[in-house]
Amino acid sequence: MIETLFPLVLTEVVLGGGGRTFSIGAISLRMLLFAACLVASLSVSLTSPRQRDGLNVAAFLVLAFFASLVPGLLVDASNGTSLSVIGLELQPLLFWLSAPFFAMALQDAKTVEKAGNILLFGGLAVAAVTSLLMVGLYAGFVSFGAIYLWGDATNELFFRGPLTFFYKGHFFVGIALVFCVILAPRRWKAMATILAFSLVLSVTRGLYLAVVLAIVFSFFAGRRPIAIVLTLVAAILIVGLYGETIINLIFDPSRAASGETRSRDFSYFLATFTSRTLLFGDGTGTLLNNRHNIENSYVWAIWRFGIVGLSFWLLPLFISAKYFFKVPYESEYRKLASAFFFGVVMLYVVTAFNPFVNNSIGLTYLLCAIFSLRRLSLAVVDRPILTAGLHV
């Protein structure tokens, strides 16, 4: 059951963006798959002891998640916040409950490899489709009105103008680019070009930074001095040749409102920050700068749940690092582990600019990465269950 459901769940998230791409009315395919994950993990945990490996880690993450909510919920109780408001705020976070499903799905390295393939080629598919749509808009072959109406109805597209847009699934284009560069499969240069082209057209500065930093950090971890030198040389040449264009892109007037909103949010947070905020948060019923949600997930975690909440949301990064560094540099599985880990690094960088880590997009990748890295770290000892590298 889980073996069949897992690739479907992962594929839907990679291709489906925020979850409204595949939906009928108020019911989305992601909601149905999430419910199926809960049922499957409960059923298998009761009937198949062989697939219980990793459930202790999953249980720890779920319990830590609920513990992190306590300070904010206490504040909500004292403020008299309605249950409907609390439920609306906490609903996207409940994806943590699928942690046991990912633990039981990723029981062997073949499944880890399949997950890597879905992330790589699924992201490539998103890159190809979004690039073709934007080229079609530019050439006049695609109707802007039709795309805009669909994007507005699903809340999946954010237009930068009449020719470019950001799709929530662009996050997985970034993940795919990190995987592509680290794993270097056949025809990886052509694949990386398609992925990078789609990211550039999305005009998403936070995602640019996150992908570049993740790849550069992977070069250091992979002891690839030549790659580091070439990266620096390429960066100098690009800045020298296209510096003015890059500056205009970064300070694009159409993106000024976005930057100003983030700045106002942070300024408001600093102006209203108190010792109670640090200890307990301000609860789910308190607006920040007249907003329920903000782009910086680190500020969001403190604002909602205090230092306990921030500690919880940083915990998966340290767990991922712990498993990654257990895979020796000389191991034949190091590249695959590097791809998953530096994808996590990318997630934690971009979540300072866009709230990915606290929704189904980021949480799906994070849970997949944690239990993939756990499996790869165990494979150092239990080698017979692991095969070598991605089959691409």
TORKOL-4160 file (C-alpha; in steps of 0.2 Angstrom, whole numbers, padded with zeros to 4 digits, m for minus):
392
<pt num="1" X="0000" Y="0000" Z="0000"/>
<pt num="2" X="0013" Y="0013" Z="0005"/>
<pt num="3" X="0025" Y="0007" Z="m0009"/>
<pt num="4" X="0011" Y="0012" Z="m0021"/>
<pt num="5" X="0005" Y="0028" Z="m0012"/>
<pt num="6" X="0023" Y="0036" Z="m0009"/>
<pt num="7" X="0028" Y="0040" Z="m0027"/>
<pt num="8" X="0010" Y="0046" Z="m0030"/>
<pt num="9" X="0011" Y="0058" Z="m0015"/>
<pt num="10" X="0028" Y="0064" Z="m0020"/>
<pt num="11" X="0024" Y="0067" Z="m0038"/>
<pt num="12" X="0008" Y="0076" Z="m0034"/>
<pt num="13" X="0017" Y="0089" Z="m0023"/>
<pt num="14" X="0032" Y="0091" Z="m0035"/>
<pt num="15" X="0020" Y="0094" Z="m0050"/>
<pt num="16" X="0005" Y="0102" Z="m0041"/>
<pt num="17" X="0013" Y="0117" Z="m0032"/>
<pt num="18" X="0003" Y="0123" Z="m0018"/>
<pt num="19" X="m0010" Y="0110" Z="m0019"/>
<pt num="20" X="m0024" Y="0118" Z="m0029"/>
<pt num="21" X="m0017" Y="0113" Z="m0046"/>
<pt num="22" X="m0027" Y="0096" Z="m0046"/>
<pt num="23" X="m0043" Y="0099" Z="m0037"/>
<pt num="24" X="m0062" Y="0098" Z="m0039"/>
<pt num="25" X="m0071" Y="0112" Z="m0030"/>
<pt num="26" X="m0065" Y="0113" Z="m0012"/>
<pt num="27" X="m0057" Y="0096" Z="m0012"/>
<pt num="28" X="m0040" Y="0095" Z="m0018"/>
<pt num="29" X="m0030" Y="0079" Z="m0023"/>
<pt num="30" X="m0017" Y="0083" Z="m0010"/>
<pt num="31" X="m0030" Y="0083" Z="0004"/>
<pt num="32" X="m0036" Y="0066" Z="m0002"/>
<pt num="33" X="m0018" Y="0059" Z="m0003"/>
<pt num="34" X="m0014" Y="0066" Z="0014"/>
<pt num="35" X="m0029" Y="0057" Z="0022"/>
<pt num="36" X="m0023" Y="0041" Z="0013"/>
<pt num="37" X="m0006" Y="0043" Z="0020"/>
<pt num="38" X="m0013" Y="0044" Z="0038"/>
<pt num="39" X="m0024" Y="0029" Z="0035"/>
<pt num="40" X="m0010" Y="0019" Z="0027"/>
<pt num="41" X="0003" Y="0023" Z="0040"/>
<pt num="42" X="m0008" Y="0018" Z="0054"/>
<pt num="43" X="m0014" Y="0002" Z="0045"/>
<pt num="44" X="0004" Y="m0003" Z="0041"/>
<pt num="45" X="0011" Y="0001" Z="0058"/>
<pt num="46" X="m0002" Y="m0011" Z="0066"/>
<pt num="47" X="0000" Y="m0025" Z="0054"/>
<pt num="48" X="0018" Y="m0025" Z="0047"/>
<pt num="49" X="0032" Y="m0025" Z="0060"/>
<pt num="50" X="0045" Y="m0025" Z="0046"/>
<pt num="51" X="0040" Y="m0007" Z="0041"/>
<pt num="52" X="0041" Y="0001" Z="0058"/>
<pt num="53" X="0060" Y="0006" Z="0056"/>
<pt num="54" X="0061" Y="0024" Z="0059"/>
<pt num="55" X="0045" Y="0026" Z="0068"/>
<pt num="56" X="0054" Y="0032" Z="0083"/>
<pt num="57" X="0061" Y="0047" Z="0074"/>
<pt num="58" X="0044" Y="0051" Z="0066"/>
<pt num="59" X="0035" Y="0050" Z="0083"/>
<pt num="60" X="0048" Y="0061" Z="0090"/>
<pt num="61" X="0045" Y="0074" Z="0077"/>
<pt num="62" X="0027" Y="0073" Z="0079"/>
<pt num="63" X="0028" Y="0075" Z="0098"/>
<pt num="64" X="0040" Y="0089" Z="0096"/>
<pt num="65" X="0028" Y="0098" Z="0084"/>
<pt num="66" X="0014" Y="0097" Z="0096"/>
<pt num="67" X="0025" Y="0103" Z="0110"/>
<pt num="68" X="0030" Y="0118" Z="0100"/>
<pt num="69" X="0012" Y="0123" Z="0098"/>
<pt num="70" X="0009" Y="0124" Z="0117"/>
<pt num="71" X="0016" Y="0141" Z="0121"/>
<pt num="72" X="0006" Y="0150" Z="0107"/>
<pt num="73" X="m0010" Y="0140" Z="0111"/>
<pt num="74" X="m0008" Y="0146" Z="0129"/>
<pt num="75" X="m0008" Y="0164" Z="0123"/>
<pt num="76" X="m0023" Y="0160" Z="0112"/>
<pt num="77" X="m0032" Y="0153" Z="0127"/>
<pt num="78" X="m0028" Y="0169" Z="0137"/>
<pt num="79" X="m0033" Y="0180" Z="0123"/>
<pt num="80" X="m0049" Y="0171" Z="0120"/>
<pt num="81" X="m0045" Y="0167" Z="0102"/>
<pt num="82" X="m0059" Y="0157" Z="0093"/>
<pt num="83" X="m0056" Y="0139" Z="0088"/>
<pt num="84" X="m0060" Y="0143" Z="0070"/>
<pt num="85" X="m0045" Y="0155" Z="0069"/>
<pt num="86" X="m0034" Y="0143" Z="0078"/>
<pt num="87" X="m0039" Y="0129" Z="0066"/>
<pt num="88" X="m0037" Y="0140" Z="0051"/>
<pt num="89" X="m0019" Y="0144" Z="0056"/>
<pt num="90" X="m0014" Y="0127" Z="0061"/>
<pt num="91" X="m0021" Y="0117" Z="0046"/>
<pt num="92" X="m0006" Y="0119" Z="0035"/>
<pt num="93" X="0006" Y="0113" Z="0048"/>
<pt num="94" X="m0003" Y="0097" Z="0051"/>
<pt num="95" X="0006" Y="0089" Z="0037"/>
<pt num="96" X="0019" Y="0085" Z="0051"/>
<pt num="97" X="0007" Y="0070" Z="0055"/>
<pt num="98" X="0013" Y="0062" Z="0039"/>
<pt num="99" X="0030" Y="0059" Z="0046"/>
<pt num="100" X="0027" Y="0041" Z="0050"/>
<pt num="101" X="0021" Y="0038" Z="0032"/>
<pt num="102" X="0038" Y="0045" Z="0025"/>
<pt num="103" X="0047" Y="0034" Z="0038"/>
<pt num="104" X="0039" Y="0018" Z="0033"/>
<pt num="105" X="0040" Y="0023" Z="0014"/>
<pt num="106" X="0059" Y="0025" Z="0014"/>
<pt num="107" X="0064" Y="0008" Z="0021"/>
<pt num="108" X="0077" Y="0005" Z="0008"/>
<pt num="109" X="0089" Y="0014" Z="m0004"/>
<pt num="110" X="0079" Y="0009" Z="m0020"/>
<pt num="111" X="0065" Y="0019" Z="m0013"/>
<pt num="112" X="0077" Y="0034" Z="m0009"/>
<pt num="113" X="0083" Y="0033" Z="m0027"/>
<pt num="114" X="0066" Y="0033" Z="m0034"/>
<pt num="115" X="0062" Y="0048" Z="m0023"/>
<pt num="116" X="0078" Y="0057" Z="m0030"/>
<pt num="117" X="0072" Y="0053" Z="m0048"/>
<pt num="118" X="0055" Y="0060" Z="m0045"/>
<pt num="119" X="0062" Y="0076" Z="m0037"/>
<pt num="120" X="0075" Y="0078" Z="m0052"/>
<pt num="121" X="0063" Y="0074" Z="m0066"/>
<pt num="122" X="0048" Y="0081" Z="m0059"/>
<pt num="123" X="0056" Y="0098" Z="m0056"/>
<pt num="124" X="0063" Y="0097" Z="m0074"/>
<pt num="125" X="0045" Y="0094" Z="m0080"/>
<pt num="126" X="0039" Y="0109" Z="m0071"/>
<pt num="127" X="0054" Y="0119" Z="m0078"/>
<pt num="128" X="0050" Y="0114" Z="m0096"/>
<pt num="129" X="0031" Y="0118" Z="m0094"/>
<pt num="130" X="0033" Y="0135" Z="m0086"/>
<pt num="131" X="0047" Y="0140" Z="m0098"/>
<pt num="132" X="0036" Y="0135" Z="m0113"/>
<pt num="133" X="0022" Y="0145" Z="m0106"/>
<pt num="134" X="0032" Y="0161" Z="m0103"/>
<pt num="135" X="0040" Y="0159" Z="m0120"/>
<pt num="136" X="0022" Y="0157" Z="m0127"/>
<pt num="137" X="0016" Y="0172" Z="m0118"/>
<pt num="138" X="0031" Y="0182" Z="m0125"/>
<pt num="139" X="0028" Y="0176" Z="m0143"/>
<pt num="140" X="0009" Y="0178" Z="m0142"/>
<pt num="141" X="0005" Y="0160" Z="m0144"/>
<pt num="142" X="m0002" Y="0158" Z="m0126"/>
<pt num="143" X="m0017" Y="0169" Z="m0120"/>
<pt num="144" X="m0012" Y="0179" Z="m0105"/>
<pt num="145" X="m0030" Y="0181" Z="m0100"/>
<pt num="146" X="m0033" Y="0162" Z="m0099"/>
<pt num="147" X="m0017" Y="0159" Z="m0089"/>
<pt num="148" X="m0021" Y="0174" Z="m0078"/>
<pt num="149" X="m0039" Y="0168" Z="m0074"/>
<pt num="150" X="m0033" Y="0150" Z="m0070"/>
<pt num="151" X="m0018" Y="0157" Z="m0059"/>
<pt num="152" X="m0030" Y="0169" Z="m0050"/>
<pt num="153" X="m0043" Y="0155" Z="m0047"/>
<pt num="154" X="m0030" Y="0142" Z="m0040"/>
<pt num="155" X="m0019" Y="0155" Z="m0032"/>
<pt num="156" X="m0004" Y="0145" Z="m0039"/>
<pt num="157" X="0003" Y="0158" Z="m0050"/>
<pt num="158" X="0010" Y="0176" Z="m0046"/>
<pt num="159" X="0012" Y="0187" Z="m0061"/>
<pt num="160" X="0028" Y="0198" Z="m0062"/>
<pt num="161" X="0020" Y="0207" Z="m0077"/>
<pt num="162" X="0011" Y="0201" Z="m0093"/>
<pt num="163" X="0026" Y="0189" Z="m0098"/>
<pt num="164" X="0033" Y="0181" Z="m0082"/>
<pt num="165" X="0026" Y="0173" Z="m0067"/>
<pt num="166" X="0031" Y="0163" Z="m0052"/>
<pt num="167" X="0023" Y="0146" Z="m0049"/>
<pt num="168" X="0024" Y="0138" Z="m0032"/>
<pt num="169" X="0031" Y="0123" Z="m0040"/>
<pt num="170" X="0046" Y="0133" Z="m0044"/>
<pt num="171" X="0053" Y="0127" Z="m0027"/>
<pt num="172" X="0055" Y="0110" Z="m0034"/>
<pt num="173" X="0064" Y="0117" Z="m0050"/>
<pt num="174" X="0077" Y="0124" Z="m0037"/>
<pt num="175" X="0078" Y="0107" Z="m0029"/>
<pt num="176" X="0080" Y="0098" Z="m0046"/>
<pt num="177" X="0094" Y="0110" Z="m0050"/>
<pt num="178" X="0103" Y="0106" Z="m0034"/>
<pt num="179" X="0101" Y="0088" Z="m0037"/>
<pt num="180" X="0106" Y="0090" Z="m0056"/>
<pt num="181" X="0123" Y="0099" Z="m0052"/>
<pt num="182" X="0127" Y="0087" Z="m0037"/>
<pt num="183" X="0123" Y="0071" Z="m0045"/>
<pt num="184" X="0128" Y="0076" Z="m0063"/>
<pt num="185" X="0118" Y="0062" Z="m0072"/>
<pt num="186" X="0119" Y="0059" Z="m0091"/>
<pt num="187" X="0115" Y="0075" Z="m0100"/>
<pt num="188" X="0115" Y="0085" Z="m0084"/>
<pt num="189" X="0121" Y="0101" Z="m0092"/>
<pt num="190" X="0106" Y="0102" Z="m0104"/>
<pt num="191" X="0095" Y="0098" Z="m0089"/>
<pt num="192" X="0103" Y="0111" Z="m0078"/>
<pt num="193" X="0101" Y="0124" Z="m0092"/>
<pt num="194" X="0082" Y="0121" Z="m0093"/>
<pt num="195" X="0081" Y="0122" Z="m0075"/>
<pt num="196" X="0091" Y="0138" Z="m0073"/>
<pt num="197" X="0081" Y="0146" Z="m0087"/>
<pt num="198" X="0065" Y="0143" Z="m0079"/>
<pt num="199" X="0071" Y="0150" Z="m0062"/>
<pt num="200" X="0078" Y="0165" Z="m0071"/>
<pt num="201" X="0061" Y="0168" Z="m0079"/>
<pt num="202" X="0052" Y="0167" Z="m0063"/>
<pt num="203" X="0061" Y="0182" Z="m0056"/>
<pt num="204" X="0062" Y="0176" Z="m0038"/>
<pt num="205" X="0077" Y="0183" Z="m0030"/>
<pt num="206" X="0076" Y="0173" Z="m0014"/>
<pt num="207" X="0076" Y="0157" Z="m0024"/>
<pt num="208" X="0091" Y="0162" Z="m0034"/>
<pt num="209" X="0101" Y="0165" Z="m0018"/>
<pt num="210" X="0095" Y="0149" Z="m0010"/>
<pt num="211" X="0100" Y="0138" Z="m0025"/>
<pt num="212" X="0117" Y="0147" Z="m0028"/>
<pt num="213" X="0121" Y="0145" Z="m0009"/>
<pt num="214" X="0116" Y="0127" Z="m0008"/>
<pt num="215" X="0126" Y="0122" Z="m0024"/>
<pt num="216" X="0142" Y="0132" Z="m0018"/>
<pt num="217" X="0141" Y="0124" Z="m0001"/>
<pt num="218" X="0140" Y="0107" Z="m0009"/>
<pt num="219" X="0156" Y="0111" Z="m0018"/>
<pt num="220" X="0165" Y="0114" Z="m0002"/>
<pt num="221" X="0157" Y="0099" Z="0006"/>
<pt num="222" X="0162" Y="0088" Z="m0009"/>
<pt num="223" X="0180" Y="0095" Z="m0009"/>
<pt num="224" X="0178" Y="0101" Z="m0027"/>
<pt num="225" X="0191" Y="0116" Z="m0027"/>
<pt num="226" X="0190" Y="0116" Z="m0046"/>
<pt num="227" X="0171" Y="0119" Z="m0046"/>
<pt num="228" X="0173" Y="0132" Z="m0033"/>
<pt num="229" X="0186" Y="0142" Z="m0043"/>
<pt num="230" X="0176" Y="0140" Z="m0059"/>
<pt num="231" X="0161" Y="0146" Z="m0050"/>
<pt num="232" X="0170" Y="0161" Z="m0043"/>
<pt num="233" X="0177" Y="0165" Z="m0060"/>
<pt num="234" X="0160" Y="0163" Z="m0068"/>
<pt num="235" X="0152" Y="0175" Z="m0055"/>
<pt num="236" X="0166" Y="0188" Z="m0059"/>
<pt num="237" X="0163" Y="0187" Z="m0077"/>
<pt num="238" X="0144" Y="0188" Z="m0076"/>
<pt num="239" X="0145" Y="0203" Z="m0064"/>
<pt num="240" X="0157" Y="0211" Z="m0076"/>
<pt num="241" X="0147" Y="0208" Z="m0092"/>
<pt num="242" X="0130" Y="0209" Z="m0085"/>
<pt num="243" X="0132" Y="0219" Z="m0069"/>
<pt num="244" X="0120" Y="0233" Z="m0074"/>
<pt num="245" X="0106" Y="0220" Z="m0079"/>
<pt num="246" X="0108" Y="0210" Z="m0063"/>
<pt num="247" X="0106" Y="0226" Z="m0053"/>
<pt num="248" X="0091" Y="0231" Z="m0063"/>
<pt num="249" X="0084" Y="0214" Z="m0060"/>
<pt num="250" X="0087" Y="0214" Z="m0041"/>
<pt num="251" X="0080" Y="0232" Z="m0039"/>
<pt num="252" X="0066" Y="0229" Z="m0052"/>
<pt num="253" X="0052" Y="0242" Z="m0048"/>
<pt num="254" X="0039" Y="0229" Z="m0050"/>
<pt num="255" X="0047" Y="0219" Z="m0036"/>
<pt num="256" X="0049" Y="0235" Z="m0025"/>
<pt num="257" X="0032" Y="0232" Z="m0017"/>
<pt num="258" X="0037" Y="0215" Z="m0012"/>
<pt num="259" X="0053" Y="0221" Z="m0003"/>
<pt num="260" X="0044" Y="0235" Z="0005"/>
<pt num="261" X="0031" Y="0223" Z="0012"/>
<pt num="262" X="0045" Y="0212" Z="0020"/>
<pt num="263" X="0053" Y="0227" Z="0027"/>
<pt num="264" X="0037" Y="0234" Z="0035"/>
<pt num="265" X="0034" Y="0217" Z="0042"/>
<pt num="266" X="0051" Y="0215" Z="0050"/>
<pt num="267" X="0050" Y="0233" Z="0057"/>
<pt num="268" X="0033" Y="0230" Z="0064"/>
<pt num="269" X="0039" Y="0214" Z="0072"/>
<pt num="270" X="0054" Y="0223" Z="0080"/>
<pt num="271" X="0043" Y="0237" Z="0086"/>
<pt num="272" X="0030" Y="0226" Z="0095"/>
<pt num="273" X="0043" Y="0213" Z="0101"/>
<pt num="274" X="0042" Y="0209" Z="0119"/>
<pt num="275" X="0049" Y="0196" Z="0132"/>
<pt num="276" X="0033" Y="0188" Z="0131"/>
<pt num="277" X="0034" Y="0186" Z="0112"/>
<pt num="278" X="0051" Y="0178" Z="0115"/>
<pt num="279" X="0045" Y="0166" Z="0128"/>
<pt num="280" X="0027" Y="0162" Z="0122"/>
<pt num="281" X="0024" Y="0170" Z="0105"/>
<pt num="282" X="0009" Y="0181" Z="0102"/>
<pt num="283" X="m0002" Y="0167" Z="0097"/>
<pt num="284" X="m0011" Y="0162" Z="0081"/>
<pt num="285" X="m0025" Y="0175" Z="0083"/>
<pt num="286" X="m0013" Y="0190" Z="0083"/>
<pt num="287" X="m0010" Y="0199" Z="0067"/>
<pt num="288" X="0007" Y="0206" Z="0062"/>
<pt num="289" X="0007" Y="0222" Z="0052"/>
<pt num="290" X="m0012" Y="0218" Z="0049"/>
<pt num="291" X="m0007" Y="0201" Z="0041"/>
<pt num="292" X="m0010" Y="0183" Z="0046"/>
<pt num="293" X="0005" Y="0176" Z="0038"/>
<pt num="294" X="0022" Y="0184" Z="0032"/>
<pt num="295" X="0036" Y="0178" Z="0021"/>
<pt num="296" X="0050" Y="0176" Z="0034"/>
<pt num="297" X="0046" Y="0159" Z="0042"/>
<pt num="298" X="0059" Y="0162" Z="0056"/>
<pt num="299" X="0051" Y="0178" Z="0061"/>
<pt num="300" X="0034" Y="0169" Z="0059"/>
<pt num="301" X="0039" Y="0155" Z="0071"/>
<pt num="302" X="0044" Y="0167" Z="0085"/>
<pt num="303" X="0029" Y="0178" Z="0082"/>
<pt num="304" X="0017" Y="0163" Z="0083"/>
<pt num="305" X="0025" Y="0151" Z="0096"/>
<pt num="306" X="0041" Y="0160" Z="0104"/>
<pt num="307" X="0058" Y="0153" Z="0105"/>
<pt num="308" X="0051" Y="0135" Z="0107"/>
<pt num="309" X="0043" Y="0137" Z="0091"/>
<pt num="310" X="0058" Y="0143" Z="0082"/>
<pt num="311" X="0069" Y="0129" Z="0090"/>
<pt num="312" X="0057" Y="0116" Z="0083"/>
<pt num="313" X="0057" Y="0123" Z="0065"/>
<pt num="314" X="0076" Y="0123" Z="0065"/>
<pt num="315" X="0077" Y="0105" Z="0072"/>
<pt num="316" X="0075" Y="0096" Z="0056"/>
<pt num="317" X="0090" Y="0105" Z="0049"/>
<pt num="318" X="0101" Y="0099" Z="0062"/>
<pt num="319" X="0094" Y="0081" Z="0061"/>
<pt num="320" X="0097" Y="0081" Z="0042"/>
<pt num="321" X="0115" Y="0087" Z="0045"/>
<pt num="322" X="0117" Y="0073" Z="0058"/>
<pt num="323" X="0112" Y="0060" Z="0046"/>
<pt num="324" X="0122" Y="0068" Z="0032"/>
<pt num="325" X="0139" Y="0068" Z="0041"/>
<pt num="326" X="0137" Y="0050" Z="0046"/>
<pt num="327" X="0139" Y="0046" Z="0027"/>
<pt num="328" X="0158" Y="0045" Z="0024"/>
<pt num="329" X="0165" Y="0056" Z="0010"/>
<pt num="330" X="0172" Y="0040" Z="0002"/>
<pt num="331" X="0155" Y="0032" Z="0002"/>
<pt num="332" X="0148" Y="0028" Z="m0015"/>
<pt num="333" X="0132" Y="0035" Z="m0007"/>
<pt num="334" X="0139" Y="0052" Z="m0003"/>
<pt num="335" X="0133" Y="0061" Z="m0019"/>
<pt num="336" X="0115" Y="0056" Z="m0016"/>
<pt num="337" X="0115" Y="0061" Z="0002"/>
<pt num="338" X="0123" Y="0077" Z="m0003"/>
<pt num="339" X="0109" Y="0081" Z="m0015"/>
<pt num="340" X="0096" Y="0078" Z="m0001"/>
<pt num="341" X="0105" Y="0088" Z="0012"/>
<pt num="342" X="0109" Y="0103" Z="0002"/>
<pt num="343" X="0091" Y="0103" Z="m0004"/>
<pt num="344" X="0087" Y="0105" Z="0014"/>
<pt num="345" X="0100" Y="0119" Z="0015"/>
<pt num="346" X="0091" Y="0127" Z="0000"/>
<pt num="347" X="0074" Y="0126" Z="0009"/>
<pt num="348" X="0081" Y="0134" Z="0024"/>
<pt num="349" X="0088" Y="0149" Z="0015"/>
<pt num="350" X="0073" Y="0152" Z="0004"/>
<pt num="351" X="0061" Y="0151" Z="0019"/>
<pt num="352" X="0069" Y="0167" Z="0025"/>
<pt num="353" X="0061" Y="0175" Z="0010"/>
<pt num="354" X="0046" Y="0164" Z="0006"/>
<pt num="355" X="0036" Y="0153" Z="0018"/>
<pt num="356" X="0040" Y="0136" Z="0011"/>
<pt num="357" X="0045" Y="0126" Z="0026"/>
<pt num="358" X="0029" Y="0128" Z="0035"/>
<pt num="359" X="0017" Y="0122" Z="0021"/>
<pt num="360" X="0015" Y="0106" Z="0012"/>
<pt num="361" X="0028" Y="0110" Z="m0002"/>
<pt num="362" X="0042" Y="0112" Z="0010"/>
<pt num="363" X="0036" Y="0100" Z="0023"/>
<pt num="364" X="0035" Y="0086" Z="0010"/>
<pt num="365" X="0053" Y="0089" Z="0004"/>
<pt num="366" X="0059" Y="0090" Z="0022"/>
<pt num="367" X="0051" Y="0074" Z="0028"/>
<pt num="368" X="0057" Y="0065" Z="0012"/>
<pt num="369" X="0075" Y="0072" Z="0015"/>
<pt num="370" X="0076" Y="0067" Z="0033"/>
<pt num="371" X="0071" Y="0049" Z="0031"/>
<pt num="372" X="0081" Y="0047" Z="0015"/>
<pt num="373" X="0096" Y="0054" Z="0024"/>
<pt num="374" X="0093" Y="0042" Z="0038"/>
<pt num="375" X="0092" Y="0027" Z="0027"/>
<pt num="376" X="0108" Y="0032" Z="0018"/>
<pt num="377" X="0117" Y="0035" Z="0035"/>
<pt num="378" X="0111" Y="0017" Z="0040"/>
<pt num="379" X="0117" Y="0010" Z="0024"/>
<pt num="380" X="0135" Y="0013" Z="0028"/>
<pt num="381" X="0133" Y="m0001" Z="0040"/>
<pt num="382" X="0119" Y="m0011" Z="0032"/>
<pt num="383" X="0127" Y="m0010" Z="0014"/>
<pt num="384" X="0117" Y="m0025" Z="0006"/>
<pt num="385" X="0101" Y="m0015" Z="0005"/>
<pt num="386" X="0108" Y="m0001" Z="m0004"/>
<pt num="387" X="0111" Y="0001" Z="m0023"/>
<pt num="388" X="0123" Y="0014" Z="m0030"/>
<pt num="389" X="0117" Y="0031" Z="m0036"/>
<pt num="390" X="0103" Y="0037" Z="m0046"/>
<pt num="391" X="0098" Y="0027" Z="m0062"/>
<pt num="392" X="0097" Y="0041" Z="m0074"/>
